[in-house]
């Protein structure tokens, strides 16, 4: 076991060395050595000195004719001291090393709690360390008492007092059949054999129970033992009561992280009753230590137990007093009694979640949008996400995976410059599905080593069949975008790469399929650990692979790539951050990179309420972005929020791991996002903590909730959505993330919380507040309007009855100028197809609803023809009318047929509605498509 642990240690070191993070690897080891070595030496020496004093005192007070082997006793003393030192060191190095580093590298928050006037850094970086030491000392105090008893048992075995010997002889003469009972027989049973194993000497009669007629001798024996161990008992007792006092001293700080009544944190009862009870017990613990010492010295029970009994009584009375005060004094007048504590609760909770700097802006929510307004906001309109994540992922896997062993794990949203326009896109990485390849060692570790390429599509574009319109696809990846090309498409590190792989072997690696043939390659990157004979042996043991040891494909310059799963990789490097569950890939200068959002957090922020009933976390920041090269595995940690003291604390501890934001390449920096996970947490907290007035807060008069929507066919709480939009009052469109609020148990819209993502505005939170003087429709009210629309409900019913299945996508709340648009795509999935298609787009504005095949048509229906146009280069959106899509050079034969069918269906519908102008337009469109087919 020790050998395998050593192998694991060395191979881990080699991996950190490959990453150029040797200092990070050794931080833990060196800190443990810095703590452990002095602790072991000092504690062992002091324990030995203590045992020497025990021996000296024992030998002074005990007369015996037995000879003592002092050399053997000295070895036993060192041995016991070393064991005690080892126990102490074990607890110190395993429990304290990281808390010690945080303690010594504490970074001020420059915010003080209002109760104890301590900087927040004391609670976040120092309190845990002090509490850990307190717990360790309590454990060691017990071990100290055990050590004392064990050593006395050794001394009694090696030098039995005459009084015990005489007692033993008298006992044996009168009752040879004396059996084990209470008193010294218990000592003999517990420690006799232990002492014999140390001393090599039988305990003899010195531990035998005296007969009944010599009962007076028991008291004499007991008094002698107490006299011998008097100082030790005093030391243990005094230390115990001091630690009780220390425990209550530390316990007072935990009042800031609990909840009593209406307040999270120390409230009226905590401050005026509980805190004073703790302080009284602290004082009593000192008196108890003194009383215990006096009682043992005078051999009197009363002084030793009087104060401890009072401490117990005070604790019980304090608990009762707290309940009485809370229920009879505070609760009937809670708003007045808790007012100043509620102010603290609000202030510190907002600060802990970064909600104290939300930029509040009034939003008129007027209904005076014109077609010109729509045209002037083309950047916003052309980036509305008509495609949805799940259908897009399904489409990618069915049309772009190419082979059964490729898989697209998920779809990520980001933004790129597309043909000169700032554009929101879907991107997904094509990885090897290790469960889909033949299960042989050569296939899994030498042959199928990497994924290949990406897919990229606009979120607003669909083909004539209602599927994402690809901008980058195929193998090798072909790009229709001038600004984006993929020159290094191999993905050696990803979300699905769980196996180790061996590269630069004599076996060529599968690169990608090319028709009926396969292309092969050799790894040209810098990643990997060279498999020299020693490394090969160690990794074969670690991976439990005999094949690695004997394979003829492995050469001296072959390398092993380990820890390739990016989620596990970052956790192994820096386990003290919380990582987002959704990494996303970006393309920068032809290379592929993963970005993972990392969070600093604590549960020790005073007066801050945890964001969830299932979590104690009450402070969180997205201060770190982790960037991983998908080809080389290079893993860089960038601090993007240098105002976060926890991030700065980590940087002091691991200076070679964390880099400044200025060191991040500009191309990657353009793709960092405000994570939906963080915005969702902030939105949950802001539902209540947007209220600053204490009375309003206490009464929950203005309690909000995150809006709901119909997704698929079920109601659910909305989640943050990314947009490219021109925010009200801004000059240009930007990448944002937003989530709407409604009043608690109501459906009208109250606010729209927006997180900005671009440039110097990154991280800024803006709340657009709806006017309270009028009702602004919320998402579920718009959903109700959609359900009540006869045309829409009739078509939904028709689709369902024909064997198809419809579903509704996310509801998008889009501010345009000083008005709001609600946009919702509708998907149709045929029974014989597992790929949902975008079939219709619903746009709601005020009391009006448009239901059309494309977003542009829906907007034109509401605001007049020419208000919106189909995005250029689109393959059409289920029957759109843009002339750009009508060229036969741009449409495949399948798409032309689909468009012709759609034009025919539209013509029939126009005929039924009596709209003969539209009927003529659709007939002309149908004729055009038929002409294309004939050509």
N, C-alpha and C positions, 0 to 999 in steps of 0.2 A: 504493500500500500504506500509506504514511504517512497519507494522507488518510482511508482507511477505518479505520485504527487510531484516528485522532482522532475520527471519528464514533462508533466503539464506546465510546471513553472518555466522550464527552459524554452519550450515551444511557444508559450505565451510571450516570453521575452523576445524571441526571434520575430514574432509578429509585430510587437510594438516597435522593434528596431526597424523593421521594414517600413512602418508608417512614419519613422523618424520621431517617435514619441517615447524614447527610452526614459526620459526624465519623468514622464507621466507614469510609466510602469513602476519606476523605482520610488515615486513619491510615497506610496503606501508602505513599501518595505522599509525605506530609510526612516520614515516617521515612526513606524513600529519599533525599529531598532533604537531610535533616539529616545523613545518612551520606555521600551522594554529593558534594554541593557542597564541603564541607571536604576530603574525600578527594581530589577532583579537583584543587582548588587547591593543597593542600599537596604532594601527590605530584608534580604537574606542576612546581611551583616547585623542589622538591628534585631532581627529575630534571634540570631545566635547570641547576641549580647544579652537579650532578654532571658533566654534560656540559661545562660551562665549565671545571671542573677538569681533565677529560680533555684539552680543547683546550689549556689552559695548559701542562700537563705535556708534551704532544706537541710543542708549538711550542718548548718549552725544549730538548728533547732532539734535535730534528730540524733540520738545516740544509738549506735548499733555496733555489734562486733563483727559484722560481715565485711569482708574485704571488697573493695570496689576497683573495677578495671577502668581507670580514668581515661585511658586511650580510647577504649571502646565507647565509653559514654560521650567523649568528645566527638567521635565520628557520628554517633547517633544524634547529637545536638546539631551538628552541621547538616546532617541529612534532613532532619525535621525542618530546620530553618530554610534549607534549599527548597523543600516541597512547598512550604508556606510562601516563599518568594516566587516560586514558579506559578502557584495559583494566582497570586496577586498580579504577576506580570501578564498571565493569560487574559485576565479580565481587563487589564489596562490596555493591552495592545489591540484586543479584538473589539472592545467597546468604545475606546476613546480616541483612536487615531484620527479619524476624520473630524470629530467634534473638536479635538485639540487644534487641528489646523484651522478650522473655522473660528475658533476662539482667538487664536494668535493672529489671525488675519482679518479680524472684525472690521467692517466698514460701516461708518455712521450713516444712518438714514436722515439725520438732521431733523428728526421729528421725535418729540418726547411724549411719553404717555402722561395723561393728566393726573393719574393717581399717585404714582411713585416718582414722577419726574425723571424717568430713565429713558435714554435714547432707545429707539426700537431695536437697534443692533444688539442690545443686551439680551433681548428675548429671542431674537432670531439666531444669533451666533454664539451666545455665551451661556444662556440658561440651560440648554440641553447638556452641555459639558459639565456644568456644576451639578445638575441632577444625576448624571451618570456617575460622577465621582461619589456623590452621596450614597447612591445605591451600592456601588462597589465597596465603599467603606463599611456599610451595614453587613454585607456578605462577609467581608474580611473580619469583621468583629466577631461574627459567629465562628469563623475559622480560627480566630485568635483564641477564643474560649476552648475550642476543641483541641487546639495545639497545647494549651496549658494543661488540660486534663490528661492528654496523651503523655506529655512529658512527666507529669507527676506519677502516672502509672509506671513509667519506665524507672523513675527514681525509686519508687516503692518496691519494685521488683529487684533492683540492684542493691539497695541498701534499706532493708526492712527495719523499721524502728523496733526497739526492744519491747516496747509496750504491746505491739502487735504479736511479737514472738511469744511473750508470756501468755497473752490472751489465747494465742493459738494452742499452746501446750495445755493450758487449763481446759480448753474446750475439747481437745482430743481425749484428755483423760476421762472426762465425764460423759461425753457423748460422741463416740466415734462415727455415729451414723448421721451426724449433723448434715442437713440438706440445704441447698441454696435457698435463700429467701430475700429479704430486703437488706438495706444497708450496704455493707462492704461486699456481700456476695454479688450484688449488681455490678460493682466496680470490677470485681474479679471476672465476672462473666463477660463484661464488655471489653476490658482491656488486658486481662491476664494473658491470654494467648498472644495478643499483640505485643505486649511487653516481652514475653518469652521469645518471640521471633526476632526482636531487636537485641535482647541481652544474652540470649542463649542460656538463660537461667530460669528454673522453675520458680513460680511465685511463692511456693511453700505455704506454711501455715499462716503467714502474715495476712492473708486475705480471707481467712475462714471466719465464719460467724461464731461469736461467742455463745456459750450456753445461756439459758434463761437466768440462772442464779448469778451470772456475771453481767447482768444488763447494765449496771452502773458504769461498767467499763466502756460500753458503747458511747455514752456521752463524752467520756474522757477522750476516746479515740476521735470522735467527731470534732470536739473542741480543738484537739491538737491539729487535725487536718485544716480546720478553719484558720487556726493560728498560722500554720505554715503558708497557706494560700491567701492570707489576708490582703496583702498588697495587690495580688493579681485580681482578686475579686473586686477590690476598689477600682482598679484600672478599668476592668471590663464594665463595671456598673456605671462609672462616671462617663466613659466614652459612649455607652448606650444612651444615657439620658441627654448627653450633649447632641448626639445624632438625632434624637427625637426632636430637640429644639431646632436643629438645622433643617430637619424635614418640614416642620411647620413654617419656618422662615421662607423656604422655597415654595411651600404650598400657597402662600399669600399671593405670589405672582400668578398662579394658575387661575385666580379669580377673574383675571382679565380675558380668559379664553373660555369661559363658561357662560351659561345663561340662567338667569333667575328672573322669572316674571317676564315683563315686556322687553327687557334690555338684554342684548348680547354683550357680555363683558360685566365688569363689576357694577352692580346696581346699588340701590339704597341699602338694602339689607346686607349685602356683601360688605359694603364700606363701613357701615355703622354697627354691625353686629359681628358678622363672621370674621372680619379682619381683626377686630379687637379680641375676639376669642383666641385666634391664632397667636396674637401677641402675648396674651396672658399665659398661654401654654408655653410659649418660648421662655418666659421668665421663670415659670414654674419648673421647667425642665432643668434649668441651672440650679434652682433650689433643691430639686430632687437629686441631682448629682451630689450636691453637698451633703444632703441628708443621708443618702446611701453610704457615702464615705464615712460619715460620723457613726452611723448605725453599725457598720461592719467593724470599725475601730473599737467601739465600745461594746461590741457583741450584743447589741440591742436591736430588736426587730422594729419597734415602733418608729424610731427616726428614719429607718430605711424605707418604710412603706407609706408613711403618712402623706408625703407630697405626691407620690404617684397616684394614690387614691384620690387626692384632691384634683389632680390633672384629669383623671377619668370623669370625675363628677362635673368639672368645668366643661369638658367636651360634650357630655350628655346635656347639660343645662344649656350650653351654647346652641346645640342643634335644636332643642325645643324652643329657645328664645327666637331663633331665626325663623322658624315656622310661624310662631305667634306674630312676630313683627310683620312678616311678609303678608300673612292672611288678614290680620286685624288692623294693621296700620297702613301698610303700603297699598294693598289691593283696593281698598275703598277710595283711596285718593291717589291712584297710581300716576296719573298724568302730572300732578304737581310734584310728587315725591321723586319720580324718575326722570323729570324733565331734563336736568343737566346731564344725566347719564345717557339719555336717548340722543342728545346732541353729540356726545362723544361717539356713540354707536354709529350714527349717520356719517359723521366726519371721517372716522377711521375706516369704515367699510368702503366708502367712496374712494378714499386714498389707496386702500389695499388693492382695489381692482382697476385703478387708473380711471375712475369715473368722476374724479373731482375737477377735471379739466375739459369736460364735454362742452363743446361749443353749441350753445342753444340759439336756434334761429327760428323765427316765426315764418310759417308757410301759409299763404293765403288760401290755398286749395280752391281757387276760383274756377269757374267753368266758362272761360272766354278764349279757349284755344282756337286758333285759326289754322287753315292749311299752310299759311306762311310760317307759322310757328313750327309746324311739323317739318317743313322743308329746312328751316334754319337749324334744326336739331338732328340732322341726318346722321351725325356720328353716334348719337344715342340710338336712334331707330335701327340703324344698320348693324347694331351689336346686341340686339335683344336675343336671348338664348331660346331659339325655337326648338332646337334639338335637346334631348334629355340624356342624362348620364347613362342610365341603364340601357335604353334602346341603342344608343351609340356604341356602348361596349358590346352589346350583342351583335350589332352590325359589323363592328371591327373583327370580332372573333369568327364570324361566318364568312366574311368576304376578304379579310386581310391576313388571316392567320396562315393561309397558303397550305400549310401542312398540319397534321394532327398534333404534332409535338410543339407547335407554337401556341402561345396564349397571351391575350391582353388582360392583365389582372384588373385594371380599372381605368377610368377616364379622368383626366385632370384638366381643369380649366386654367387658362393663362392668357397672356396678350403678347402679340407680335406686330411688327410692321409688315403688312401684307400689301404689296404693290403701292407703297407709299402711304397707306392708311393704317391708323392705329386700330387693331382688330382683335376681338376676343375669339379664342380658339379652344378646341378640344385637342388634347394630345395624349397618346397612349403608347407605351413601350411594348414591343414584341419580344417576349421572353420565352425561354425554353421551359415547357411544362415537364419537369423531371419525372412525373408519374406517367407520362405518355410515351416515354421512350423505352425500348427493350431493356429489361432489368438485368444488365450485365455490368460487371465492374469496369470494363473497358469503355462501354457506352457512357456510363454516368460520370466517369472521372477523367477520361482521356479524349473521347470523341465529341460528345455533345457538351461543349464547354461554355457556350455563350448564346444569348439571344441576338436578334439582328434587326435593327432599325426601329422606326416609329411610324405612326399614322398621325396626320394632322388635318383637321377640318375646321371650317368656320362654324361658330355656334348658331349662326343665323341662316345658313345656306342649306338647302336640301335639293336633291335631284327630283326629277319628275315623278319618281316612285316614292318620294317622301323620306329618303334616306340622306344621311350626311354627305355633303359634297366634298370629296377628298381633295386636299391640297398637296399632301405628301402621302404616298402609299407605295405598295409593291415592294418586291425584293429583287435587286437592291432598291433602296428607297429613291423614288423619282419625285422631284419637287416641281410644282407649277408656280412656285413663289420665288421671285428673283432674290429676295433678301435672305431666304433660308435654304441652306443645303446641308446634307448630312454626309460628311466625309469620313467619319469614324463611327460607323453604325453598330459595331459589336458591343454587346452588353454583357460584361463579365460579372458585374455587380448589380443586383436588383432586388425586387421584392420576392421573386420566386427561386432565387439561386441559393438553395440550401446545402448543396453538396460541395465538398472541396473538389478542385480540379487540378490536374497536372498538365503543365504546358512545356513547350520546347522538348517534347519527347520524340521518339522516332515514329510515332503514330500521328499522322496529320489530323488536325481538328476539322470537324464539319463546320463550314462557314454559312452556306445558304443553298437552297435548292435552285437549280437553273434548268427549268424544263424537266426533261427526263434524267438529267444528270445532277450531280452535286458538286459544289465548289468547296475546296478545302483551303486551309490557311495555317499559318503559324503565328503564335502570339508575339507581338512586337513591343509590348508595353513594359513598364518598369516594375509592375507589381510582382509579388511572389517571393518565396524563400527558396534559395538554392538547395537542391537535394544532394549535398555531398553525402558520403557514406554514413557519417554520424547523424546528420539531420534526417536522412532517409530512415534510419533505424528508429529514431525517436518518433517521427511522425507515423511510422507503421505501427508502433506501439500505441500511440495516442488514438489513432483512428481504428485500431484493432484490425489492421489489414495486412494479412500475410502476402497478398498479391502485390502490394506496394513494395514489399521487401524483396520479392523474387522476380518481379516483372522485368523482362528484357527490353521493354520499351523506354525505360527510364535511364537517362544519361546523366553524367556528372553536372551538366549545365541545365538540366531540367529543373523546373520550379513548381512549387505547390502554392496554390491560391486558396486561402482559408477565410472563414468568417465572411462569406460573400453576401449573405443576406443583410441588406443595408439596415434594417430595423434592429437586428441583433448586433450588428457591427458597431453602431453608435452607442448602444447600451453597454457593450463590453468595454468600449473606450472610456466613456464617461457616464457611469450609472447614477449620478446624482442629479441629473436633469430628467424631466418628464418629456417624452417625445410624442409628437403628433402621430396619429394612426394612419395618416394619409400623406405619405411622401409624394412629391410630384417631380416629373422630369422636365428639363428645359434643354433647348438646343442653343448653344453659343459657339459661334465661329466653327460650325461643322461638327462640334463634339457634343456628346450627351452627358448631362449632369443631373444628379438627383439633388433636390433640396428638401430637407426635413426641418420643420419648425420644432424648436426645443423650448421648454418652459422652465423658468425658475419658480419655486413655490415654497411656502412654509405654512405651518398651522399655528404659528406663534406671533401673529400680528394682533396687538391688543385691540379690543373692542370691535374687531372685524368679524362679521358673521360668515361662516362657511357657505359656499355657493350651493351646496347640495347636502341633503340629509345623509347621504351615503359617503360623504367625504368630509374630513376635518380641515382640508385646505382652505385657508382664508386670506391668502395673498398669492397672486400669480402674475407673471409677466412673460411675454414672448420675447425674451432678450437675446436669444441665440438662434442663429441659422446655421445648419450643418449642410455643407456642400460635398457631395461624393462624386468623383469621376467614375462614370459607368465602365470605363475601359481600364483605367489604372488603379481604381480603388482608393485614390487619394481622398482623405477625409479631413476637411477643414472646418473648424468651429469659429464663427464670426459673431462678435457681440454687436448687436444692432441697437441696443438700448443701453448707453453708457451711464444712464441715470439710475439704473437698477443696482442697489448695493449688493444683492446676492450674486449677480453676475460679476461684479467687481471683486467680490470675495473669492469666487471661483478662479478668476484670472490671477489673483495673488497666489493662490494655492498651486495652480497649474499654468505658470506664465508661458510655457512653450506650446500649450494647447490652444489657448484662446487668442484670436486675432481681432484687430479693430475693423470696423466696417469699412474704413478707408482702404484696407488691404484687399477687400473683395473686388475681383475683376468687374469692371463696369458693365460688361455684358450680362454677367450673372446678377449683378445688383439690380438691373432693370427688371428682373423677374421675381423679386421677393414679394410675397403677398402677406396681407394681414390675415392671419388664419381664421377660418370659420369657427374652429374650436374655441378660440379665445373670445371672439365676438359673441358666440352663443352663451358662454359663461357670463360675460359682462351683461348681456341682455337679460339673463335670468336674474342677476343681482339687481339690475336697474329697474326691474318691474316694480320693486318697492323702494329702492334707494335713490330714485329720482326725486323723491319728496324731501325737501329741506326743512320745512316747517314741522316742528316737533309735534304739535297737536294734530296736524293733518297726518303725519307719519304714524302716530300712536293709534289714531282712529281708522287707519287704512282708508281714508276718504278718497284718495286718488290712486288706488292700487291698479296697476296695469297687468297685462299678461301678453305674452308673445302671440301674435295673430295665428289663426288656424287657416287651413286651406283644404280643398278637396284634391287629393293626389291619388291618381288611379281612379278609384271610385270611393275611397274612404277619407274621412276627415282626419287631419293630423296637424300638429303644431308646425309652423313654418320654421325653416332653418335659414341661416344666412345665405344670400345669393350674390355672386359676383356679377358686376356690370361694367361696361364702358359707357359712361354717360357724362354729359355736361351738367354739373350740379348748378342749382339756381344761384345766380350771382357770379358764377365763374366764367372765364373766357374760353376755355377749351375743355374737351372731353377728357376724362381720366378714368383709371381703373379703380373701382370702389367695391365695397362689400356692404350689404345692408340687410336690415331685418325690421319689420313693422310691429307696432304695439297697438293693442286695443284696450279699453277699460276692462277691469276684471268682470267676467260674466256678461260683457256687452260685446257688440260686434262692430261699432263704429271706430274709425281710425283715430288714434290719439297722437302718434308720433312715428317717425321713421329714423332709426339710428343708422348712421352711415360711417363706415371706417374708410379713410382714404389710404391709397396704396402707393402713389407715385411720388418719386423725388423727395423734396424736403417736406412735403405734406404727409409722408408716410407715418401712419400711426395716429393721425388726428381723428378724433371722434366728433361727429356733428349730429345733433338731434334736430330734425325738422319737426316743429310742434304745430299740430293742426289747431285752428282757431276753436275756442270753446263756445263761441257764439253761434255756431252752426254745426250741423251733422255732416261729417265727411264719411262716405261709405268706406267700410273696411273690407278686407278680402272675403270674409264669409258672407257679407251682404251682397257682394258682387257675385259670389258663387250661387247664392239664392236666386239672383236675377237670371243667371244663366239657366238654372234648373227650371225657372218659370217661363223661359222663352219657348214658345210653341214650336218654332222652326227647329231649334236646337234639340229639344227633347224628342221631337218626332224623328229626327235623323239618328239620335242615339238609340232609340227604340228599334228603328229599322236595322241598324248595324247589328244590334244584339240578336234580333230575330233571324237575321240572315246567316247566323253562325259565326260572325266576326265578334271581336271584343274590342270595345273602345276604352280608352283611359285618358285621364286629364293630367297634364303636366303641371309643373310648378306655376303658381300664380306670381307674376312679376308686378311689383308696385314701382312705377317709373315716373319720377317727377319731370315734367316738361315745362320750362318757364315757371309759372306759379300755379300750375295745374297738375293733376295726377291722371295717368293712364294705367289701367289694369290690363295685363296681357296674359293669355293662357293658351298654350298649344294643346291640340287634341290629337291623340294617336289612335290608329286603328291597326289591329292585329288579326289577320285572317287565321282561320282554324288550321290551315295547311302551311302556315308560315310562323316562325318564331321571332320574326323581326318586325317590331311595331313600326308603322309608317306615320309621319306627320301628315294628317289629313286635313285639318282645319286649324285656323288661328282665330281666337276670340279676343276682341278688344272692347273694353268697357270704358266709357267716359261719361261721368254723370249718370243720367238715367238711360243712356243710349248704349246699345250693344251691337257690334258688328261681328258677323260670323262668316268668314270667307276662307278660300283655299290658301291665301297667303297673307302675311302681315301687311304688305303694301296695299293689297286690295281692301283689307279691313279698314285701314287708315283712310284710304281714299273714299270708302263708303261713308265714313263718319265726317270727314273734313273736306271732301270734294276731290274730284279728279286732279291728279298732278301734285297732291300733297306729299305722297311718298312714291318711291320708285323701287323696283326690285334691285337688289345689289348686283353690280356688274359681274360678269363671268359666272353667274349662277346657272346651274343646270335646270332651273325652274323649280317652283315650289307648288307642286300639286295643282297645276292648272293656272299658273300665274300668267300675266299678260305682257310681261316685259318683252320688248322687241329684241333686246340683247340676247335672249335665249332662243330666238326663233331661227337662228342661222343653222343650216344643216351641217355646217362645219363644226358647230359646237355640240350638236346632239347626236347621240348614237341612234341606230335604227330602233332599238328597244324604247328609248326615251321619246322618239318621234311618235311611235305607235301609242305609247302611254298618254302623250299630250293630245293626240288626236281623239282618243277615247274620252279624255277629260273634257275637251272642247265639245264633243258630241253630247256628253252628259249635261254640261252647262247650257247648251242650246235647248235641250229638252226642258230643263228647269225654267229657263227664261220664257219658253213658250207657255208652260203651265201658269207662270206668274203674269202672263200677258205683257211682258216687257219685250216688245218687238224690236226695239233698238238694240238691246243686248243680244236678242236672238240672232239678228243679222250679223253682229260682230262675231259671235261664236261660230256662225256658219262660215264666215270668211276665214276665221282662224283654222277651222277644220279643213277647209279647202287648201289652205297654205301647207298644213302638215301632210295632206294627201299628195300634194305636188312634190314635197320633199321626198316622200317615199317613192314616187314614180321616177325621181331623178337618180 
